[in-house]
């Protein structure tokens, strides 16, 4: 992109010269698009498979060798790429995976023919056959769902692996502990259902106050004890998510389900980590256009930002259609050659602008780091999340498919 011309405008934005420059900038953008139809996008999410394996190793360090690890790679691996991370996990010896939807499980089955793939959602009756025929482990949360699973399994002639979900305090999906034993018995007695596991989920595992988490675990243990007294063998009892893996060893049981920690973030900002995890994803673009403007120049839609003095403004092909939140208006910064510059003006669908100041030596084509490290400076998904009142899960999940993924071995 270094063939683009840096434009120096010394007059106000309302002059014919400035109007011409605005038109000229657009024509340059169009010309670039036309000449790079088959070139890779300048917007890139780089995924470090080495960092992902380091995080799996951190999980192993927390739980020891006697506990199975289920890599939670739902939502396309939290935006990182489900098939690629499954392969990386398999190379580390992990062959248990968790997904949210049946269609995610079917897609993953194409890449992992022999893995255990648990679908967390309650499958709609119309998707039960596909789930069973693709040998997915399915979740039941009621007697009705259990009977439907039994009927479909009998019809297809394929025995279904079932995990019973128990609500011990999350208040989302699951049977109340008082009625869960009956469903566990139904599954265990069925000719066409295999009781593969019983599980629950923590609501506050990342909270420094673990009182409620302990209460949840106590309720879960009471149910497991009742099942044992009834003579029911449960192959896999599992409850621990990332927060519980880090802070609640008593909850590790037979299997743990790490999610966000696999991608390099503890679920609570500032959680103490004995075995730290490292971010897997960096998000970068490049400087596409530069211009020097006088003081008082408005930048982007709505004229919400005016330059305080003569300054250089960079246009970067990164916008909310790539997953960079528009709500970062007036809050965010980006890194170029180890220097932090503010993101200014309204973030557009496809572009954002940086105020470089009057003396920067930034050039067209220089890399812009939105998430990641540039020399000694660093921006994490937690940093972005805190600016918009969110969590790193959301920041990585919303990076759209038009952003090129590049996997670094």
N, C-alpha and C positions, 0 to 999 in steps of 0.2 A: 504493500500500500504506500510505499515511500514516494511513488510518483505523484501523489496528491499534493496540491500546492497549499502551503500555509498562507492564509489570507490575513492581511493587516488592514484593519479598518479604523481610521482615526476620526470619522464623522459620526453623527448621531444615527440611531437606528431608523429614523424616519426619512432619511435622505434617499434620493434615488440610488446612490452608491450602495448603501446598506441593503436596499431592496434587491439590487442586482446581485449582491453577494449572497443573500439568502437563496435566490433562485439558482445561482451558480453552485452553491453547496449541494442543493438537491440534485442538480444534473450530474455532479461528480459522483454522488452516491449511486445514482442509476447506472452510470457508466461502469462503476466497479462491479455492481451486481451482474451486469451483462457479461463482463469478461471473466467472471469467476463462478459460472454456473456449476462447474464440475469440481470446484475446489472445496476442501473441507471448510466448515463454518469457523469463523474467527472466535466464536464463543465455545468454550471447551470446559467440560467437567473432567478433571483428571482423577482417576481412582487408583490409589496405591494398594495393590494386592498384598504387598509386603506389610503395610500397616494393618490391613484387615487380618492377616495371619498373626501379627503381633497381638492384636486384640483378642483373637481366639485363644492365643497362648495365655493372655492375662486371665481370661475366663477359666481356663484349665488350672491356672495357678490358684485361683480362689476356691475351686470346688474339688480339686484332687482328681485322681485317676479313676475312682470308683463311681463317678457320677456321669451320666450321659449329657451331652450338650446338644440341644436343639437350636440351630441357628434360625432366628426369626428373620425371614427375608421377604416378608409381605411388602406390598406397595412397591414392587420392582426393587426390592432390596433397599427400602427407604430412599428411593431415587438413585441408587448407585448401580443398579443392574442385577436382576435376580439370577439369571443363568450363570453369569461370570463369577458372582460371589459364591454360588453353590459349588462351582468347580473348585474354587479356591478353598472352600471349607472341606470339600471332599479330599483334597490333597493334604489337608491337615488331619484327616481321619474322622471328620464329622459327617455323618450320613443321615441325621435327623433334621428335618426342616419344618418350620411353621409358616403358614400363609393365612391370609384372611378370607379369601374367596375360593370357591370351587374352581373357577376358571383359571385362577393363579396356580392352583395345584395341578390342573391338567397341563398347563404350559410347562411347569417345572418338571412334570413327569416325563416329558419328551427329552429332557436333558439329564434326568436322574432316574433311570428305569428301575433301580433297586432300592432307592432311599425310602425311609419312612417320611411321609409328608402329611402333616396334620393340618386340617382346615379348621380354623377357629370359629368361623361363622356357623350358625345353624342353617344347614342347607335347605333351600326351598324344595318342596316335594318334586318339582320339575327337574331339579339338578341332582337328585339322589342317585339315579341310575348312572349318570356320567361319573359321579364321584366314586361309586362302587366299582364300576367297570375299569376305572383308571387306578384302582387299588389305592385310593386315598384314605387315610384315617379320618373319620368324620366325628363331629361333635354332636352329642345329644344333650338336650336340656329339659326334656319332658317325657312323660310316658307316651304321649301321642307321637312325638318324633321317633321314639324308639320302635313303636309298632310300624310306622311307615318304613323305617330302615329295614326292619325284619321282612316286611312284605316285598320290598323292592329287591332285597338280597335273594330271597327265595325265587322270585321271578327271573332274575338274571342268572341264578345259579352260581353266584360268587359270594363267598362269605365276607361280610363287611367287618372291618376293624373299627371299633367304636371307643371313644373317650367320653366319659360322663363329666360334664362341666358343673361345678358346684359354686354357688354364690355365697362366699363367706363374709362378704362385706363390701364388695366392689359396687354392687347395685346395678349391674349391667346385664350380663347373661349368666344363666346358671340356675340350677335347682337349689331351693333352700336345703340346708343340711338335714333338716328333719324329714324331708321327703326324698332325699337323694338315694338312700339305701334301697328303697323299693325299686328304683330305676336301675341301679347297679345290679340288683338281683335279676331283673327282667333281662338285661343284656347277658349276664353270665349264664342264664338258663337256656337262652335261645340257641337253636341249632345253626342258625344262619348269621349270628352275630358273635364276634370275638371281643371280649372285654380287653381292650388294649391298654386302658389307663383311666385314671380319675384325676381331675385337675381343678385348680382354682387360680385366682389372680389377686395380687395385692393392690390395694388402693393407695397406700402411703409408704411404700417401701423405701423411697428416697428421703423421707422425713426423718430428721434427727431424733424425734420422739417416736419410738417404735412400739408404743403401747398398743395402738390399734392393729398394727401388723402382727404383733404377738397374739392378740385376740383372734385375728383371722386364722393364724396358723393353729391355734388351739382348737378352733371349731373344725378345722380340716382334719386334725389328728383324731378328734372325737369320732368323726364319721369313719375314718380308716379303721379305727379300733372296733367300731360296731360291725364293719364289713368283715374284719378278721374273726370276730366272735361268731358271725354267721357262716363261717367257713368259706368265704369268698377270697380267692387269690387275685390281687390286683397287680399286674406286671409292672406298671409304671405309675407312680404317684408323683405329680409335679406341680409346682406352684411358683418357684422363684423366677422373677424377671430380673432386669439389670440391677435395679436398686437392691433387691434382696440378695443377689449374687455378691454384691460388694459389701453389704452391711449386715446381712442376716444369715450367717452360716447354718443355723438350725433349720432353715427352710430349703436347703438344697435337695434333700430327699433323693429320689432315683434319677431325676433329670432336671436340668435347668433350661430356661428359655431366654437367653440374652437377645436383646434387641438393640437399643440405641448404643450400648457400649461397644458393640461390634463395629460401629461406624465411627467410634472415636470420642464419644461424649458420655460422661456419667449422666444419669437422668436428673440429678439435682446439681445445680451450679454450685461448685465448691465442695461437693461431697469428698470426704477423705478417701483416697485410693491407695491401698497397699501395692497394687499392681496397676500402674497408670495405663490408660488407653490413649491412643494417638489418632487424630482425625484422619479419615481415609480419603476424603474428597477435598479438592481445591477447585475453585470456579474462577476462570480467567477469560479475558477478552483482549482486545488490542486497540490502541489509539487509531481511529479511522480518519479523523479530521482535526485540524488545529486552526485557530484564528486568534488574533489579538484584537481586543475590543476596548473602548474607552470606559471610564467610570459612568455608572448609571445605565449600563446596557442590561436589558431584561433577558432572561434565559428561560426558554421552554414555555409550555402551555400555561396560561393563566398569569404570566408575568409575576411569579411568586418569588423570584430572586433577581436582585439587581447587583451588578458588580460595584464594589466600593471604590475601585480605582482602575487604572489601566491594567489589564490582566490578559493572560492567555487562557482560553477555554478549549478543552478537549471534548470531542464527541466520541463516545464509546458504544459500539454495537452490543448493548445489553439492556434488556428492558423487562417489563412485567410479563411479557409473553414468553420470556425465557425462565421466569420464576423468580426474578429479582423484585421484591415487593414494592409497589408504588407508594405504600405508606411510609417508606424510608425517607420521604421528602424532608429535606432539611436536617436529617439526622446522620446519614451514613458517610463513610469515606472509603476510598480505594487506595491501593498501593501501586506505585510505579517506581521501579528501581529503588525499592526500599524507602521511599518517601510517601507519606500519607497525604492525600489530597481530598478535599470535601466534594461529595456528590451534590451538585447544585441544581436548582430548578426542579420542575415536575419530572418524575421518571416516566418516560414514554413507553409505548408498547415494545419498541425495538431498540431504543437508544437511551442513554443517559449522558449527562455532561459533568465534567470535572473542572473546578476552578484551580488552575495551576499556579496562579500568582504571576507577577511580571518577570521573574528571573529564572524560571525553570528551564532545563535543557531537554525536556521531554520531546521526543520526535514521533512522527507518524509511524505506526507499526510497533511501537513499544508495548510490551505486555502490561496489562492491567489486572491486578489481583483483587477480586471481590471477596473471595474466601480463600484463605491459604496464607502462605508465608512469602515475603519478599525481603531478602537479606535479613535484617534483625527485626523487622516489623511483621506483625501477624494479625489476621482477622479470622475469627472462628465463627461457626454457625451459632454458637451461644451469643457472641457479640451482636450478630445480626438479629437474633431472636429477641434479645433484651430491648433492642431499639423499637421493636414493633409489638412488644408485649406477648411474645410467643415462646416456643421451645425449639431446640435444634431439630427435632423430629420433623416439624412442619417445614423448616427452611430447606432441608435436603429433599423432602418428599415433593415439593412443588417445583423443583427444577424440571422443566418440561422436556419432552422428547426431541424437540428440535435442537437442543443443546447436545453437541457431540460428546460422547463418552470416550475417554481414552484410558486404557487400562495399562498401568505401569507394573511390570512384573518385579 
